[in-house]
Amino acid sequence: MTVSLPLVFVLGVVAWAAIKFLGVRLWVAVVIALFGFWLSHTFLAPAIETSTRTGVDVVNGTDK
């Protein structure tokens, strides 16, 4: 059985768990999210996206 989850959902669950169980403050999570949002508008965005896709492919076993 294959289950498909969007990466943003998985990261949201990880962020919720970090806030709930690890004691990460909400404002820290917001700052990290804003940093990611602003980073996506820089010249590094294509490299980050390619690396993320490659990492997901490796985890899923679909690496060519």
Phi and psi in radians as a Rosetta constraint file:
Dihedral C 1 N 2 CA 2 C 2 CIRCULARHARMONIC -1.803 0.35
Dihedral N 2 CA 2 C 2 N 3 CIRCULARHARMONIC 2.306 0.35
Dihedral C 2 N 3 CA 3 C 3 CIRCULARHARMONIC -2.039 0.35
Dihedral N 3 CA 3 C 3 N 4 CIRCULARHARMONIC 2.251 0.35
Dihedral C 3 N 4 CA 4 C 4 CIRCULARHARMONIC -1.968 0.35
Dihedral N 4 CA 4 C 4 N 5 CIRCULARHARMONIC 2.108 0.35
Dihedral C 4 N 5 CA 5 C 5 CIRCULARHARMONIC -2.150 0.35
Dihedral N 5 CA 5 C 5 N 6 CIRCULARHARMONIC 2.386 0.35
Dihedral C 5 N 6 CA 6 C 6 CIRCULARHARMONIC -1.143 0.35
Dihedral N 6 CA 6 C 6 N 7 CIRCULARHARMONIC 2.496 0.35
Dihedral C 6 N 7 CA 7 C 7 CIRCULARHARMONIC -1.045 0.35
Dihedral N 7 CA 7 C 7 N 8 CIRCULARHARMONIC -0.623 0.35
Dihedral C 7 N 8 CA 8 C 8 CIRCULARHARMONIC -1.132 0.35
Dihedral N 8 CA 8 C 8 N 9 CIRCULARHARMONIC -0.581 0.35
Dihedral C 8 N 9 CA 9 C 9 CIRCULARHARMONIC -1.162 0.35
Dihedral N 9 CA 9 C 9 N 10 CIRCULARHARMONIC -0.784 0.35
Dihedral C 9 N 10 CA 10 C 10 CIRCULARHARMONIC -1.075 0.35
Dihedral N 10 CA 10 C 10 N 11 CIRCULARHARMONIC -0.781 0.35
Dihedral C 10 N 11 CA 11 C 11 CIRCULARHARMONIC -1.150 0.35
Dihedral N 11 CA 11 C 11 N 12 CIRCULARHARMONIC -0.598 0.35
Dihedral C 11 N 12 CA 12 C 12 CIRCULARHARMONIC -1.124 0.35
Dihedral N 12 CA 12 C 12 N 13 CIRCULARHARMONIC -0.712 0.35
Dihedral C 12 N 13 CA 13 C 13 CIRCULARHARMONIC -1.144 0.35
Dihedral N 13 CA 13 C 13 N 14 CIRCULARHARMONIC -0.712 0.35
Dihedral C 13 N 14 CA 14 C 14 CIRCULARHARMONIC -1.106 0.35
Dihedral N 14 CA 14 C 14 N 15 CIRCULARHARMONIC -0.741 0.35
Dihedral C 14 N 15 CA 15 C 15 CIRCULARHARMONIC -1.125 0.35
Dihedral N 15 CA 15 C 15 N 16 CIRCULARHARMONIC -0.755 0.35
Dihedral C 15 N 16 CA 16 C 16 CIRCULARHARMONIC -1.059 0.35
Dihedral N 16 CA 16 C 16 N 17 CIRCULARHARMONIC -0.767 0.35
Dihedral C 16 N 17 CA 17 C 17 CIRCULARHARMONIC -1.127 0.35
Dihedral N 17 CA 17 C 17 N 18 CIRCULARHARMONIC -0.668 0.35
Dihedral C 17 N 18 CA 18 C 18 CIRCULARHARMONIC -1.134 0.35
Dihedral N 18 CA 18 C 18 N 19 CIRCULARHARMONIC -0.702 0.35
Dihedral C 18 N 19 CA 19 C 19 CIRCULARHARMONIC -1.205 0.35
Dihedral N 19 CA 19 C 19 N 20 CIRCULARHARMONIC -0.759 0.35
Dihedral C 19 N 20 CA 20 C 20 CIRCULARHARMONIC -1.281 0.35
Dihedral N 20 CA 20 C 20 N 21 CIRCULARHARMONIC -0.833 0.35
Dihedral C 20 N 21 CA 21 C 21 CIRCULARHARMONIC -1.823 0.35
Dihedral N 21 CA 21 C 21 N 22 CIRCULARHARMONIC -0.465 0.35
Dihedral C 21 N 22 CA 22 C 22 CIRCULARHARMONIC -1.727 0.35
Dihedral N 22 CA 22 C 22 N 23 CIRCULARHARMONIC -0.103 0.35
Dihedral C 22 N 23 CA 23 C 23 CIRCULARHARMONIC 1.377 0.35
Dihedral N 23 CA 23 C 23 N 24 CIRCULARHARMONIC 0.325 0.35
Dihedral C 23 N 24 CA 24 C 24 CIRCULARHARMONIC -1.212 0.35
Dihedral N 24 CA 24 C 24 N 25 CIRCULARHARMONIC 2.290 0.35
Dihedral C 24 N 25 CA 25 C 25 CIRCULARHARMONIC -1.286 0.35
Dihedral N 25 CA 25 C 25 N 26 CIRCULARHARMONIC 2.585 0.35
Dihedral C 25 N 26 CA 26 C 26 CIRCULARHARMONIC -1.042 0.35
Dihedral N 26 CA 26 C 26 N 27 CIRCULARHARMONIC -0.688 0.35
Dihedral C 26 N 27 CA 27 C 27 CIRCULARHARMONIC -1.140 0.35
Dihedral N 27 CA 27 C 27 N 28 CIRCULARHARMONIC -0.528 0.35
Dihedral C 27 N 28 CA 28 C 28 CIRCULARHARMONIC -1.182 0.35
Dihedral N 28 CA 28 C 28 N 29 CIRCULARHARMONIC -0.747 0.35
Dihedral C 28 N 29 CA 29 C 29 CIRCULARHARMONIC -1.101 0.35
Dihedral N 29 CA 29 C 29 N 30 CIRCULARHARMONIC -0.672 0.35
Dihedral C 29 N 30 CA 30 C 30 CIRCULARHARMONIC -1.154 0.35
Dihedral N 30 CA 30 C 30 N 31 CIRCULARHARMONIC -0.744 0.35
Dihedral C 30 N 31 CA 31 C 31 CIRCULARHARMONIC -1.090 0.35
Dihedral N 31 CA 31 C 31 N 32 CIRCULARHARMONIC -0.724 0.35
Dihedral C 31 N 32 CA 32 C 32 CIRCULARHARMONIC -1.127 0.35
Dihedral N 32 CA 32 C 32 N 33 CIRCULARHARMONIC -0.721 0.35
Dihedral C 32 N 33 CA 33 C 33 CIRCULARHARMONIC -1.117 0.35
Dihedral N 33 CA 33 C 33 N 34 CIRCULARHARMONIC -0.751 0.35
Dihedral C 33 N 34 CA 34 C 34 CIRCULARHARMONIC -1.119 0.35
Dihedral N 34 CA 34 C 34 N 35 CIRCULARHARMONIC -0.682 0.35
Dihedral C 34 N 35 CA 35 C 35 CIRCULARHARMONIC -1.051 0.35
Dihedral N 35 CA 35 C 35 N 36 CIRCULARHARMONIC -0.770 0.35
Dihedral C 35 N 36 CA 36 C 36 CIRCULARHARMONIC -1.099 0.35
Dihedral N 36 CA 36 C 36 N 37 CIRCULARHARMONIC -0.693 0.35
Dihedral C 36 N 37 CA 37 C 37 CIRCULARHARMONIC -1.102 0.35
Dihedral N 37 CA 37 C 37 N 38 CIRCULARHARMONIC -0.815 0.35
Dihedral C 37 N 38 CA 38 C 38 CIRCULARHARMONIC -1.227 0.35
Dihedral N 38 CA 38 C 38 N 39 CIRCULARHARMONIC -0.585 0.35
Dihedral C 38 N 39 CA 39 C 39 CIRCULARHARMONIC -1.140 0.35
Dihedral N 39 CA 39 C 39 N 40 CIRCULARHARMONIC -0.506 0.35
Dihedral C 39 N 40 CA 40 C 40 CIRCULARHARMONIC -1.198 0.35
Dihedral N 40 CA 40 C 40 N 41 CIRCULARHARMONIC -0.223 0.35
Dihedral C 40 N 41 CA 41 C 41 CIRCULARHARMONIC -1.776 0.35
Dihedral N 41 CA 41 C 41 N 42 CIRCULARHARMONIC 0.288 0.35
Dihedral C 41 N 42 CA 42 C 42 CIRCULARHARMONIC -1.878 0.35
Dihedral N 42 CA 42 C 42 N 43 CIRCULARHARMONIC -3.135 0.35
Dihedral C 42 N 43 CA 43 C 43 CIRCULARHARMONIC -1.249 0.35
Dihedral N 43 CA 43 C 43 N 44 CIRCULARHARMONIC -0.206 0.35
Dihedral C 43 N 44 CA 44 C 44 CIRCULARHARMONIC -1.431 0.35
Dihedral N 44 CA 44 C 44 N 45 CIRCULARHARMONIC -0.237 0.35
Dihedral C 44 N 45 CA 45 C 45 CIRCULARHARMONIC -0.978 0.35
Dihedral N 45 CA 45 C 45 N 46 CIRCULARHARMONIC -0.818 0.35
Dihedral C 45 N 46 CA 46 C 46 CIRCULARHARMONIC -1.076 0.35
Dihedral N 46 CA 46 C 46 N 47 CIRCULARHARMONIC -0.673 0.35
Dihedral C 46 N 47 CA 47 C 47 CIRCULARHARMONIC -1.178 0.35
Dihedral N 47 CA 47 C 47 N 48 CIRCULARHARMONIC -0.679 0.35
Dihedral C 47 N 48 CA 48 C 48 CIRCULARHARMONIC -1.149 0.35
Dihedral N 48 CA 48 C 48 N 49 CIRCULARHARMONIC -0.760 0.35
Dihedral C 48 N 49 CA 49 C 49 CIRCULARHARMONIC -1.124 0.35
Dihedral N 49 CA 49 C 49 N 50 CIRCULARHARMONIC -0.752 0.35
Dihedral C 49 N 50 CA 50 C 50 CIRCULARHARMONIC -1.092 0.35
Dihedral N 50 CA 50 C 50 N 51 CIRCULARHARMONIC -0.765 0.35
Dihedral C 50 N 51 CA 51 C 51 CIRCULARHARMONIC -1.110 0.35
Dihedral N 51 CA 51 C 51 N 52 CIRCULARHARMONIC -0.723 0.35
Dihedral C 51 N 52 CA 52 C 52 CIRCULARHARMONIC -1.122 0.35
Dihedral N 52 CA 52 C 52 N 53 CIRCULARHARMONIC -0.774 0.35
Dihedral C 52 N 53 CA 53 C 53 CIRCULARHARMONIC -1.112 0.35
Dihedral N 53 CA 53 C 53 N 54 CIRCULARHARMONIC -0.707 0.35
Dihedral C 53 N 54 CA 54 C 54 CIRCULARHARMONIC -1.119 0.35
Dihedral N 54 CA 54 C 54 N 55 CIRCULARHARMONIC -0.762 0.35
Dihedral C 54 N 55 CA 55 C 55 CIRCULARHARMONIC -1.081 0.35
Dihedral N 55 CA 55 C 55 N 56 CIRCULARHARMONIC -0.737 0.35
Dihedral C 55 N 56 CA 56 C 56 CIRCULARHARMONIC -1.135 0.35
Dihedral N 56 CA 56 C 56 N 57 CIRCULARHARMONIC -0.709 0.35
Dihedral C 56 N 57 CA 57 C 57 CIRCULARHARMONIC -1.102 0.35
Dihedral N 57 CA 57 C 57 N 58 CIRCULARHARMONIC -0.689 0.35
Dihedral C 57 N 58 CA 58 C 58 CIRCULARHARMONIC -1.143 0.35
Dihedral N 58 CA 58 C 58 N 59 CIRCULARHARMONIC -0.773 0.35
Dihedral C 58 N 59 CA 59 C 59 CIRCULARHARMONIC -1.115 0.35
Dihedral N 59 CA 59 C 59 N 60 CIRCULARHARMONIC -0.690 0.35
Dihedral C 59 N 60 CA 60 C 60 CIRCULARHARMONIC -1.372 0.35
Dihedral N 60 CA 60 C 60 N 61 CIRCULARHARMONIC -0.206 0.35
Dihedral C 60 N 61 CA 61 C 61 CIRCULARHARMONIC 1.375 0.35
Dihedral N 61 CA 61 C 61 N 62 CIRCULARHARMONIC 0.349 0.35
Dihedral C 61 N 62 CA 62 C 62 CIRCULARHARMONIC -1.830 0.35
Dihedral N 62 CA 62 C 62 N 63 CIRCULARHARMONIC 0.275 0.35
Dihedral C 62 N 63 CA 63 C 63 CIRCULARHARMONIC -1.177 0.35
Dihedral N 63 CA 63 C 63 N 64 CIRCULARHARMONIC 2.345 0.35
